[in-house]
Amino acid sequence: MTDGDEMTRVFKALADPTRRRLLDRLRADNGQTLGALCLDLGITRQGITQHLALLESAGLIATARRGREKLHYLNPVPLHEIHRRWIARFELPDLDALATLKDDLERENRPMDKPRLLHVTYIATTPERLWTALTDPEVTARYWDHRNVSGWAKGDRWEHVRLSDGGVDVVGTILETDPPRRLVHAWASPADADVPARHSRVTFDLEPVGDTVRLTVTHENLPADQYEGTAQGWAKVLSSLKSLLETGQALPTPVLYS
């Protein structure tokens, strides 16, 4: 799928008022079931299902299972692409409301058993190449301005190391590894390394889809004071990663932590 095809799907999905209303509902309370999204809309369950399928095809929502339930999440990555390409460069104060749209996509006041952040992007690459981009310190340095350093075996230490001075901004432990399909690690500031209650959990799921790879990043159990900066950062990181793998050029360095 070309970049033009992706954007066409996004704008087509946003053109319908019912679909925009569904996105608004997810912005207000991310991670809802189909039944919850159907309430008070005056549309059949089948109609809502069709709208959700189009939104998911456009990448504007992502889904995750919680037991028998299927939860729907607003995915900010395509919206960030729209902002970056057509809005941010103008730097007009009147556009501040749009610039903060992504910040509101996942709110803090949600049940603790829902993933706190869920981001999905499709990258024209192979699972093996994407896995390398996630685990090779020199490749992560190109799109993150940090080296992600680890032995990448279960139980190994993981460090997010600054290029500027070699300092460590984030630490963790590899919890699960199944190359090139799934990687899970803990996430904490060095000051909180010995405080389990301050540790969050990051999961990367890689799934081949035609000539692309669907990358789903789930960041759970975030402390409240880390939520805003992390929510802003992941969309930038994933956009930069996508750009690097598809064009060879990363985007300006993002920041993922506060």
N, C-alpha and C positions, 0 to 999 in steps of 0.2 A: 504494500500500500504506500502510495506517495504521500508527501507532506500535504499536497493540495487536497488529496482525497480525505485525509484526516481532518483538515480544517473545514472542508465542506460538510462533513458529518457533524462536527461540533456546531457550526452555525445553523444547520438544518434543525438539529435537536433544540437549540435555544430559541428558534423562531416560534415554537408553539407555546401558548400561555399555560396550558395544563402541565407541560413538562417543566416550565420555569417554576410553576407553583410546587411541583414535586421537589425540585432542587431547593427551593426556599424552605420546605419542610425539613429536608435533610440538613440544611445549613443551621436551622434552629435546634434540631435534635438528630445528630448523625447516628446511623446504625439502627434503622427501623425495619420492621417486618412489612411484608406486602399488606397484611391486614391493617396495620397502623396507618400506612400511607393511603389506604382506600377510604378512611373515615371522612365523611362530610364533603367529599368531592363531587358527589352526584354522577359518578361514572362507574360503569360495571367493573368488576374485578378483572375481567378479560381485557377491558380497555386500558386499565392502569398497567396491567402486565405488558401490554404492547408498548406503551409509552416508556416503561422502565427498560424494556429490551432495546429500544432505540437509544436511550440515554447511555446504556451500558455499551452498546456498539460504538457510540461516539467517544467513549472513554470518560464521560462525565460522571458516571457512578461506577462503583465496584461493589462486589458482594462477598460476603464471608459467612461461613456456616457457624452456628452456635448450637450444638446439639441438632435437633430436628428443624430449628429455625434458620431461615435465610435472611441475613441482615443486609441492608442496602446503605452504602456510604457515598457521600459526595466526594469525588476525586478531583483535587484542585489542579492537577498537572496541566490539562488542556487550557484551563482558565489562565494559568500562569504564562503559558505560551502566547495566548492572545495579548495579555498585558505586556509581556516583554517585547513582542514584535510590533504592536500597533499603538500602544498607549504610553508605556514608560518613557520612550525616547523623547516625547514632547514635554514632559516634566511640567505639566500645567496643574496649578493648585486645585482647579475645579475638578480634576480627575482623582483626587485623593480618595473619594468614596469607592471608586472602582479598584484602586490600588490596594485597599484594605479588604476587598471581598474575600480573597483567599484566606486572610487571617481569621475570618468568621466561619469558615467552612466546617471546622470541627470545634465544637464548643466544649468547654471543660466540664459542665454540669451534666454528665451522662452516667448511666450505671457503670460500675467498675468492672463488670464482666464483659463489656464491649471493648473491642480494640480502640485505643485512644486515637491513633492516627492510621489511616489506610490510604496508600497512594499506589496508583497503577499507571504504568506507561508501557508502550509498545516500542521496541527498538529493533531496527533492521540489522540484525547481527545473528550470531549463533549462541547457544547456551554456553559453549566452551569459552568463547571470546568474552562474553559478558561476565562469566565467572572469574576469568582472569582480571577483568577490569575492577571487580569488587575485592579481589584478594591480593593483587600484585601491588606492593607499596609504591613502585615508580609510576604505575598507571593511576592509582588513586591520587597521587601528587598532582597529576595533570588537570584533573577536574575538581579537586577538593582543596588543594593547597595544603594537604596533610597526607602523610603516609599512614596507611592502615597496616600495622605491623603485627604479625602473629605467625605461629606455626600452622594454624588453621586445623588442628586436630581437636577433638572434643576434650575440654579441660584446659586447653592452652590459654595463656593470657593474650589479650587483644589490647592494642594501644593506638590511639589517634594522635599522631606526632606532627607538630608544626614543622613546616619547611624552614621558617625564618630562623629559629634558634634551637630546634630539637626538643622543645618543651612538649609535654603531654597534656592534651586538653580533655581526653576522654579515655577511660579504661574499661575493661570488661573481661569476661571469660567466654570462650567458645562453648556453647551449650549443645549445638547440633550441627553436623556438617554432612552433606550428601551431594558432592559435586557431580555434575553442574546443575543441580536441581534446587537445593535448599541449604540456607545458611542461617543459623540463629546464634546471636550472642547477647550477653548482658551489656549494659550501657550505664556508666556512672562517671561523675567528675572524680578526679583523683582524690579530692578531699573527702568524698563519700565512699571510697573504695571499701571501707570496713563497716559501712552502714547499709545492710541489705535492704532496709525499707526505702532507701533512696535509689535503688537500682531499677532501671527499666529494661525492656527486652525488645530487641530488633530482629525481625524475621524477613529474610529475602527469599521469595519463591520465584523460580524461573521456569516458565512453561513455553515450549515452542508453539507458535501459531503461524503456520505457513512459512513465509520467509522472514518472520519477525520472532522476537521473544517477548512474551508478556512478563514484565517484572512487577511483582507486587511486594511492596514494603509495608510491613505492619510494625508500628512502634507502640508498645503497650506499657501501662503502669508508670507513666511519666509523673514525676513530682510536679505539683501545680506551678512552682516557680520556674520550671523549665519548659512548660507547655508552649508558650507563645513563640519563643525563639526557635524551638524545634519544629513547630508547625510551619513557620515561615521558611525554614531552611530546607526541608526535604524536597519540596517542589523545585527549588533552585538546583539542588544537587542532582536530582534525577534529570532535569532538563540539560544540565551541563554534561552529565554522563551520556545521555542520548546524542547530544551534539558531537561529542568526541568520537563515539563509535560510528556515527553515520557520516560525519564530515571530516573527522580528523582534527577538529578545532573545538576545544572546550569553551564554555561561556566564562565571563568574569567570575572570579572566585566567590563562592557562596560561604555563608557562615551558618552552621547548623545548631549551635549551642549558645546559651546566654552566659 
